[in-house]
């Protein structure tokens, strides 16, 4: 376990950050599930609206370092493809 004052502080910070990151990750997963649920109902307008809401949150996870940029792009691309497929 941490012995020096600095390492004890780092351990405390890590606990707080892990908690915050888990909360944000969970929030983004919920938004993604809402988009998928809208896609499952075959409602283009609802799915498009849900995707519009979810996209900035996915991007925000990249800037915070919680998600890799390629993963975020892949998620957004796949969701968008599924939404566009509803239209046609």
N, CA, C and O atoms as a Tinker XYZ file with bonds, in Angstrom:
   352  protein
     1  N      0.844000   -1.185000    0.000000    73     2
     2  CA     0.000000    0.000000    0.000000    64     1     3
     3  C      0.881000    1.236000    0.000000    63     2     4     5
     4  O      2.093000    1.146000    0.193000    81     3
     5  N      0.268000    2.385000   -0.216000    73     3     6
     6  CA     0.994000    3.650000   -0.318000    64     5     7
     7  C      1.616000    4.029000    1.021000    63     6     8     9
     8  O      0.977000    3.935000    2.069000    81     7
     9  N      2.860000    4.455000    0.966000    73     7    10
    10  CA     3.567000    4.822000    2.188000    64     9    11
    11  C      3.839000    6.319000    2.291000    63    10    12    13
    12  O      3.614000    6.914000    3.345000    81    11
    13  N      4.312000    6.926000    1.228000    73    11    14
    14  CA     4.611000    8.353000    1.297000    64    13    15
    15  C      3.319000    9.162000    1.197000    63    14    16    17
    16  O      2.286000    8.663000    0.753000    81    15
    17  N      3.404000   10.409000    1.617000    73    15    18
    18  CA     2.226000   11.275000    1.586000    64    17    19
    19  C      1.725000   11.450000    0.158000    63    18    20    21
    20  O      0.521000   11.438000   -0.096000    81    19
    21  N      2.652000   11.609000   -0.758000    73    19    22
    22  CA     2.275000   11.805000   -2.158000    64    21    23
    23  C      1.577000   10.589000   -2.739000    63    22    24    25
    24  O      0.596000   10.714000   -3.471000    81    23
    25  N      2.089000    9.412000   -2.409000    73    23    26
    26  CA     1.468000    8.204000   -2.956000    64    25    27
    27  C      0.116000    7.927000   -2.292000    63    26    28    29
    28  O     -0.777000    7.364000   -2.925000    81    27
    29  N     -0.041000    8.317000   -1.021000    73    27    30
    30  CA    -1.347000    8.178000   -0.370000    64    29    31
    31  C     -2.373000    9.087000   -1.043000    63    30    32    33
    32  O     -3.521000    8.699000   -1.259000    81    31
    33  N     -1.937000   10.303000   -1.371000    73    31    34
    34  CA    -2.835000   11.234000   -2.053000    64    33    35
    35  C     -3.211000   10.690000   -3.433000    63    34    36    37
    36  O     -4.372000   10.749000   -3.835000    81    35
    37  N     -2.226000   10.164000   -4.147000    73    35    38
    38  CA    -2.488000    9.591000   -5.468000    64    37    39
    39  C     -3.495000    8.444000   -5.370000    63    38    40    41
    40  O     -4.361000    8.300000   -6.233000    81    39
    41  N     -3.382000    7.643000   -4.339000    73    39    42
    42  CA    -4.320000    6.530000   -4.150000    64    41    43
    43  C     -5.726000    7.057000   -3.908000    63    42    44    45
    44  O     -6.694000    6.504000   -4.429000    81    43
    45  N     -5.845000    8.127000   -3.116000    73    43    46
    46  CA    -7.157000    8.739000   -2.874000    64    45    47
    47  C     -7.734000    9.294000   -4.169000    63    46    48    49
    48  O     -8.917000    9.111000   -4.457000    81    47
    49  N     -6.901000    9.968000   -4.943000    73    47    50
    50  CA    -7.359000   10.547000   -6.203000    64    49    51
    51  C     -7.808000    9.452000   -7.184000    63    50    52    53
    52  O     -8.791000    9.611000   -7.907000    81    51
    53  N     -7.070000    8.353000   -7.188000    73    51    54
    54  CA    -7.400000    7.263000   -8.095000    64    53    55
    55  C     -8.785000    6.700000   -7.784000    63    54    56    57
    56  O     -9.543000    6.368000   -8.696000    81    55
    57  N     -9.112000    6.593000   -6.502000    73    55    58
    58  CA   -10.430000    6.089000   -6.109000    64    57    59
    59  C    -11.518000    7.036000   -6.615000    63    58    60    61
    60  O    -12.526000    6.593000   -7.166000    81    59
    61  N    -11.310000    8.334000   -6.425000    73    59    62
    62  CA   -12.308000    9.311000   -6.865000    64    61    63
    63  C    -12.456000    9.309000   -8.383000    63    62    64    65
    64  O    -13.570000    9.353000   -8.907000    81    63
    65  N    -11.339000    9.259000   -9.076000    73    63    66
    66  CA   -11.391000    9.281000  -10.537000    64    65    67
    67  C    -12.019000    8.014000  -11.093000    63    66    68    69
    68  O    -12.784000    8.068000  -12.056000    81    67
    69  N    -11.703000    6.877000  -10.492000    73    67    70
    70  CA   -12.290000    5.619000  -10.940000    64    69    71
    71  C    -13.809000    5.674000  -10.799000    63    70    72    73
    72  O    -14.541000    5.221000  -11.679000    81    71
    73  N    -14.273000    6.234000   -9.682000    73    71    74
    74  CA   -15.704000    6.357000   -9.444000    64    73    75
    75  C    -16.350000    7.280000  -10.481000    63    74    76    77
    76  O    -17.400000    6.961000  -11.038000    81    75
    77  N    -15.718000    8.412000  -10.730000    73    75    78
    78  CA   -16.249000    9.371000  -11.696000    64    77    79
    79  C    -16.256000    8.785000  -13.102000    63    78    80    81
    80  O    -17.232000    8.932000  -13.838000    81    79
    81  N    -15.156000    8.116000  -13.473000    73    79    82
    82  CA   -15.067000    7.519000  -14.807000    64    81    83
    83  C    -16.119000    6.435000  -15.002000    63    82    84    85
    84  O    -16.716000    6.327000  -16.073000    81    83
    85  N    -16.343000    5.633000  -13.962000    73    83    86
    86  CA   -17.354000    4.574000  -14.048000    64    85    87
    87  C    -18.735000    5.177000  -14.244000    63    86    88    89
    88  O    -19.541000    4.655000  -15.015000    81    87
    89  N    -19.008000    6.262000  -13.555000    73    87    90
    90  CA   -20.296000    6.926000  -13.681000    64    89    91
    91  C    -20.497000    7.471000  -15.095000    63    90    92    93
    92  O    -21.564000    7.296000  -15.684000    81    91
    93  N    -19.482000    8.125000  -15.633000    73    91    94
    94  CA   -19.574000    8.675000  -16.979000    64    93    95
    95  C    -19.701000    7.572000  -18.029000    63    94    96    97
    96  O    -20.471000    7.698000  -18.982000    81    95
    97  N    -18.939000    6.488000  -17.847000    73    95    98
    98  CA   -18.992000    5.370000  -18.781000    64    97    99
    99  C    -20.393000    4.755000  -18.779000    63    98   100   101
   100  O    -20.929000    4.408000  -19.831000    81    99
   101  N    -20.973000    4.626000  -17.601000    73    99   102
   102  CA   -22.314000    4.084000  -17.475000    64   101   103
   103  C    -23.336000    4.982000  -18.165000    63   102   104   105
   104  O    -24.251000    4.495000  -18.829000    81   103
   105  N    -23.174000    6.295000  -18.004000    73   103   106
   106  CA   -24.086000    7.245000  -18.621000    64   105   107
   107  C    -24.056000    7.112000  -20.147000    63   106   108   109
   108  O    -25.101000    7.106000  -20.798000    81   107
   109  N    -22.859000    7.007000  -20.703000    73   107   110
   110  CA   -22.726000    6.895000  -22.155000    64   109   111
   111  C    -23.329000    5.576000  -22.641000    63   110   112   113
   112  O    -23.990000    5.541000  -23.679000    81   111
   113  N    -23.106000    4.514000  -21.908000    73   111   114
   114  CA   -23.688000    3.225000  -22.298000    64   113   115
   115  C    -25.208000    3.307000  -22.323000    63   114   116   117
   116  O    -25.856000    2.711000  -23.183000    81   115
   117  N    -25.775000    4.052000  -21.370000    73   115   118
   118  CA   -27.221000    4.216000  -21.318000    64   117   119
   119  C    -27.722000    4.955000  -22.550000    63   118   120   121
   120  O    -28.734000    4.571000  -23.136000    81   119
   121  N    -27.017000    6.017000  -22.947000    73   119   122
   122  CA   -27.409000    6.756000  -24.153000    64   121   123
   123  C    -27.334000    5.859000  -25.380000    63   122   124   125
   124  O    -28.207000    5.915000  -26.246000    81   123
   125  N    -26.297000    5.032000  -25.457000    73   123   126
   126  CA   -26.142000    4.126000  -26.594000    64   125   127
   127  C    -27.284000    3.105000  -26.608000    63   126   128   129
   128  O    -27.818000    2.776000  -27.668000    81   127
   129  N    -27.651000    2.609000  -25.426000    73   127   130
   130  CA   -28.770000    1.664000  -25.345000    64   129   131
   131  C    -30.072000    2.311000  -25.785000    63   130   132   133
   132  O    -30.919000    1.655000  -26.390000    81   131
   133  N    -30.239000    3.595000  -25.485000    73   131   134
   134  CA   -31.456000    4.292000  -25.906000    64   133   135
   135  C    -31.525000    4.378000  -27.428000    63   134   136   137
   136  O    -32.598000    4.233000  -28.014000    81   135
   137  N    -30.379000    4.614000  -28.064000    73   135   138
   138  CA   -30.353000    4.651000  -29.528000    64   137   139
   139  C    -30.703000    3.272000  -30.075000    63   138   140   141
   140  O    -31.516000    3.156000  -30.993000    81   139
   141  N    -30.098000    2.230000  -29.520000    73   139   142
   142  CA   -30.374000    0.872000  -30.005000    64   141   143
   143  C    -31.836000    0.494000  -29.792000    63   142   144   145
   144  O    -32.432000   -0.181000  -30.631000    81   143
   145  N    -32.413000    0.925000  -28.673000    73   143   146
   146  CA   -33.825000    0.639000  -28.413000    64   145   147
   147  C    -34.701000    1.338000  -29.438000    63   146   148   149
   148  O    -35.687000    0.766000  -29.903000    81   147
   149  N    -34.353000    2.568000  -29.794000    73   147   150
   150  CA   -35.116000    3.304000  -30.800000    64   149   151
   151  C    -34.978000    2.632000  -32.165000    63   150   152   153
   152  O    -35.930000    2.599000  -32.944000    81   151
   153  N    -33.795000    2.102000  -32.449000    73   151   154
   154  CA   -33.583000    1.387000  -33.714000    64   153   155
   155  C    -34.446000    0.120000  -33.742000    63   154   156   157
   156  O    -35.024000   -0.223000  -34.774000    81   155
   157  N    -34.526000   -0.563000  -32.613000    73   155   158
   158  CA   -35.317000   -1.799000  -32.541000    64   157   159
   159  C    -36.807000   -1.550000  -32.759000    63   158   160   161
   160  O    -37.524000   -2.420000  -33.252000    81   159
   161  N    -37.269000   -0.348000  -32.384000    73   159   162
   162  CA   -38.684000   -0.031000  -32.587000    64   161   163
   163  C    -38.966000    0.374000  -34.033000    63   162   164   165
   164  O    -40.117000    0.615000  -34.398000    81   163
   165  N    -37.927000    0.448000  -34.848000    73   163   166
   166  CA   -38.036000    0.788000  -36.276000    64   165   167
   167  C    -38.551000    2.210000  -36.495000    63   166   168   169
   168  O    -39.138000    2.512000  -37.535000    81   167
   169  N    -38.327000    3.072000  -35.515000    73   167   170
   170  CA   -38.764000    4.465000  -35.640000    64   169   171
   171  C    -37.560000    5.325000  -36.019000    63   170   172   173
   172  O    -36.678000    5.567000  -35.195000    81   171
   173  N    -37.529000    5.783000  -37.263000    73   171   174
   174  CA   -36.388000    6.564000  -37.745000    64   173   175
   175  C    -36.242000    7.870000  -36.973000    63   174   176   177
   176  O    -35.138000    8.237000  -36.570000    81   175
   177  N    -37.364000    8.578000  -36.764000    73   175   178
   178  CA   -37.287000    9.881000  -36.095000    64   177   179
   179  C    -36.792000    9.753000  -34.661000    63   178   180   181
   180  O    -35.966000   10.548000  -34.213000    81   179
   181  N    -37.292000    8.760000  -33.943000    73   179   182
   182  CA   -36.848000    8.549000  -32.560000    64   181   183
   183  C    -35.381000    8.147000  -32.516000    63   182   184   185
   184  O    -34.629000    8.617000  -31.662000    81   183
   185  N    -34.977000    7.281000  -33.431000    73   183   186
   186  CA   -33.592000    6.824000  -33.462000    64   185   187
   187  C    -32.659000    7.967000  -33.809000    63   186   188   189
   188  O    -31.583000    8.089000  -33.225000    81   187
   189  N    -33.060000    8.804000  -34.752000    73   187   190
   190  CA   -32.231000    9.950000  -35.141000    64   189   191
   191  C    -32.097000   10.925000  -33.980000    63   190   192   193
   192  O    -31.013000   11.450000  -33.727000    81   191
   193  N    -33.192000   11.167000  -33.278000    73   191   194
   194  CA   -33.161000   12.073000  -32.129000    64   193   195
   195  C    -32.264000   11.514000  -31.025000    63   194   196   197
   196  O    -31.486000   12.254000  -30.423000    81   195
   197  N    -32.370000   10.221000  -30.760000    73   195   198
   198  CA   -31.548000    9.594000  -29.723000    64   197   199
   199  C    -30.073000    9.643000  -30.105000    63   198   200   201
   200  O    -29.216000    9.866000  -29.250000    81   199
   201  N    -29.774000    9.436000  -31.391000    73   199   202
   202  CA   -28.384000    9.500000  -31.851000    64   201   203
   203  C    -27.834000   10.912000  -31.732000    63   202   204   205
   204  O    -26.676000   11.102000  -31.361000    81   203
   205  N    -28.650000   11.890000  -32.041000    73   203   206
   206  CA   -28.230000   13.294000  -31.923000    64   205   207
   207  C    -27.901000   13.645000  -30.481000    63   206   208   209
   208  O    -26.978000   14.418000  -30.223000    81   207
   209  N    -28.639000   13.090000  -29.555000    73   207   210
   210  CA   -28.379000   13.335000  -28.128000    64   209   211
   211  C    -27.131000   12.584000  -27.672000    63   210   212   213
   212  O    -26.339000   13.116000  -26.893000    81   211
   213  N    -26.952000   11.364000  -28.145000    73   211   214
   214  CA   -25.864000   10.508000  -27.656000    64   213   215
   215  C    -24.493000   10.900000  -28.201000    63   214   216   217
   216  O    -23.492000   10.765000  -27.498000    81   215
   217  N    -24.434000   11.379000  -29.432000    73   215   218
   218  CA   -23.142000   11.640000  -30.081000    64   217   219
   219  C    -22.220000   12.579000  -29.299000    63   218   220   221
   220  O    -21.040000   12.262000  -29.150000    81   219
   221  N    -22.701000   13.718000  -28.791000    73   219   222
   222  CA   -21.789000   14.597000  -28.047000    64   221   223
   223  C    -21.234000   13.953000  -26.778000    63   222   224   225
   224  O    -20.102000   14.227000  -26.378000    81   223
   225  N    -22.033000   13.099000  -26.154000    73   223   226
   226  CA   -21.555000   12.433000  -24.942000    64   225   227
   227  C    -20.462000   11.422000  -25.266000    63   226   228   229
   228  O    -19.508000   11.267000  -24.504000    81   227
   229  N    -20.600000   10.740000  -26.390000    73   227   230
   230  CA   -19.549000    9.807000  -26.812000    64   229   231
   231  C    -18.266000   10.588000  -27.091000    63   230   232   233
   232  O    -17.178000   10.166000  -26.698000    81   231
   233  N    -18.400000   11.726000  -27.770000    73   231   234
   234  CA   -17.228000   12.562000  -28.059000    64   233   235
   235  C    -16.582000   13.081000  -26.777000    63   234   236   237
   236  O    -15.358000   13.174000  -26.680000    81   235
   237  N    -17.407000   13.414000  -25.809000    73   235   238
   238  CA   -16.899000   13.948000  -24.551000    64   237   239
   239  C    -16.066000   12.904000  -23.799000    63   238   240   241
   240  O    -15.111000   13.249000  -23.104000    81   239
   241  N    -16.435000   11.626000  -23.942000    73   239   242
   242  CA   -15.667000   10.573000  -23.287000    64   241   243
   243  C    -14.260000   10.488000  -23.881000    63   242   244   245
   244  O    -13.307000   10.131000  -23.188000    81   243
   245  N    -14.139000   10.817000  -25.165000    73   243   246
   246  CA   -12.821000   10.809000  -25.802000    64   245   247
   247  C    -11.960000   11.921000  -25.226000    63   246   248   249
   248  O    -10.795000   11.698000  -24.898000    81   247
   249  N    -12.526000   13.119000  -25.098000    73   247   250
   250  CA   -11.737000   14.245000  -24.593000    64   249   251
   251  C    -11.339000   14.038000  -23.137000    63   250   252   253
   252  O    -10.315000   14.557000  -22.693000    81   251
   253  N    -12.135000   13.288000  -22.398000    73   251   254
   254  CA   -11.809000   13.012000  -21.002000    64   253   255
   255  C    -10.875000   11.817000  -20.840000    63   254   256   257
   256  O    -10.413000   11.520000  -19.738000    81   255
   257  N    -10.604000   11.133000  -21.957000    73   255   258
   258  CA    -9.678000   10.009000  -21.898000    64   257   259
   259  C    -10.296000    8.724000  -21.403000    63   258   260   261
   260  O     -9.576000    7.793000  -21.042000    81   259
   261  N    -11.610000    8.651000  -21.379000    73   259   262
   262  CA   -12.286000    7.459000  -20.890000    64   261   263
   263  C    -12.471000    6.447000  -22.010000    63   262   264   265
   264  O    -12.527000    5.241000  -21.768000    81   263
   265  N    -12.564000    6.946000  -23.239000    73   263   266
   266  CA   -12.777000    6.086000  -24.390000    64   265   267
   267  C    -11.777000    6.467000  -25.475000    63   266   268   269
   268  O    -11.455000    7.642000  -25.646000    81   267
   269  N    -11.295000    5.481000  -26.196000    73   267   270
   270  CA   -10.363000    5.740000  -27.298000    64   269   271
   271  C    -11.115000    6.372000  -28.461000    63   270   272   273
   272  O    -12.281000    6.055000  -28.699000    81   271
   273  N    -10.459000    7.251000  -29.174000    73   271   274
   274  CA   -11.135000    7.984000  -30.253000    64   273   275
   275  C    -11.630000    7.056000  -31.357000    63   274   276   277
   276  O    -12.689000    7.296000  -31.936000    81   275
   277  N    -10.880000    6.005000  -31.653000    73   275   278
   278  CA   -11.316000    5.080000  -32.701000    64   277   279
   279  C    -12.545000    4.286000  -32.264000    63   278   280   281
   280  O    -13.425000    3.996000  -33.075000    81   279
   281  N    -12.599000    3.937000  -30.985000    73   279   282
   282  CA   -13.769000    3.222000  -30.476000    64   281   283
   283  C    -14.999000    4.112000  -30.554000    63   282   284   285
   284  O    -16.076000    3.662000  -30.945000    81   283
   285  N    -14.837000    5.371000  -30.181000    73   283   286
   286  CA   -15.954000    6.307000  -30.242000    64   285   287
   287  C    -16.435000    6.469000  -31.682000    63   286   288   289
   288  O    -17.637000    6.475000  -31.948000    81   287
   289  N    -15.490000    6.601000  -32.602000    73   287   290
   290  CA   -15.853000    6.758000  -34.009000    64   289   291
   291  C    -16.561000    5.512000  -34.520000    63   290   292   293
   292  O    -17.519000    5.614000  -35.287000    81   291
   293  N    -16.103000    4.345000  -34.104000    73   291   294
   294  CA   -16.715000    3.089000  -34.530000    64   293   295
   295  C    -18.148000    2.976000  -34.004000    63   294   296   297
   296  O    -19.053000    2.574000  -34.735000    81   295
   297  N    -18.345000    3.327000  -32.748000    73   295   298
   298  CA   -19.677000    3.273000  -32.145000    64   297   299
   299  C    -20.622000    4.212000  -32.879000    63   298   300   301
   300  O    -21.728000    3.820000  -33.251000    81   299
   301  N    -20.187000    5.452000  -33.089000    73   299   302
   302  CA   -21.032000    6.432000  -33.759000    64   301   303
   303  C    -21.338000    6.010000  -35.193000    63   302   304   305
   304  O    -22.459000    6.182000  -35.671000    81   303
   305  N    -20.349000    5.465000  -35.868000    73   303   306
   306  CA   -20.534000    5.043000  -37.252000    64   305   307
   307  C    -21.545000    3.901000  -37.346000    63   306   308   309
   308  O    -22.431000    3.923000  -38.200000    81   307
   309  N    -21.414000    2.924000  -36.485000    73   307   310
   310  CA   -22.328000    1.783000  -36.516000    64   309   311
   311  C    -23.752000    2.185000  -36.169000    63   310   312   313
   312  O    -24.708000    1.722000  -36.790000    81   311
   313  N    -23.885000    3.059000  -35.161000    73   311   314
   314  CA   -25.219000    3.524000  -34.800000    64   313   315
   315  C    -25.825000    4.331000  -35.946000    63   314   316   317
   316  O    -26.999000    4.167000  -36.280000    81   315
   317  N    -25.017000    5.199000  -36.542000    73   315   318
   318  CA   -25.523000    6.024000  -37.644000    64   317   319
   319  C    -25.934000    5.157000  -38.831000    63   318   320   321
   320  O    -26.960000    5.403000  -39.466000    81   319
   321  N    -25.131000    4.152000  -39.121000    73   319   322
   322  CA   -25.482000    3.246000  -40.228000    64   321   323
   323  C    -26.811000    2.552000  -39.973000    63   322   324   325
   324  O    -27.627000    2.400000  -40.881000    81   323
   325  N    -27.022000    2.132000  -38.730000    73   323   326
   326  CA   -28.273000    1.450000  -38.387000    64   325   327
   327  C    -29.456000    2.405000  -38.486000    63   326   328   329
   328  O    -30.541000    2.013000  -38.916000    81   327
   329  N    -29.245000    3.667000  -38.083000    73   327   330
   330  CA   -30.327000    4.660000  -38.153000    64   329   331
   331  C    -30.655000    4.963000  -39.614000    63   330   332   333
   332  O    -31.826000    5.020000  -39.989000    81   331
   333  N    -29.636000    5.156000  -40.429000    73   331   334
   334  CA   -29.850000    5.461000  -41.843000    64   333   335
   335  C    -30.552000    4.291000  -42.542000    63   334   336   337
   336  O    -31.363000    4.501000  -43.444000    81   335
   337  N    -30.243000    3.075000  -42.129000    73   335   338
   338  CA   -30.877000    1.897000  -42.739000    64   337   339
   339  C    -32.389000    1.882000  -42.480000    63   338   340   341
   340  O    -33.148000    1.308000  -43.261000    81   339
   341  N    -32.820000    2.511000  -41.388000    73   339   342
   342  CA   -34.250000    2.579000  -41.087000    64   341   343
   343  C    -34.978000    3.466000  -42.094000    63   342   344   345
   344  O    -36.142000    3.229000  -42.419000    81   343
   345  N    -34.292000    4.470000  -42.575000    73   343   346
   346  CA   -34.908000    5.442000  -43.467000    64   345   347
   347  C    -35.262000    4.832000  -44.818000    63   346   348   349
   348  O    -36.311000    5.115000  -45.396000    81   347
   349  N    -34.359000    3.988000  -45.302000    73   347   350
   350  CA   -34.538000    3.439000  -46.632000    64   349   351
   351  C    -35.385000    2.246000  -46.718000    63   350   352
   352  O    -35.592000    1.713000  -47.808000    81   351
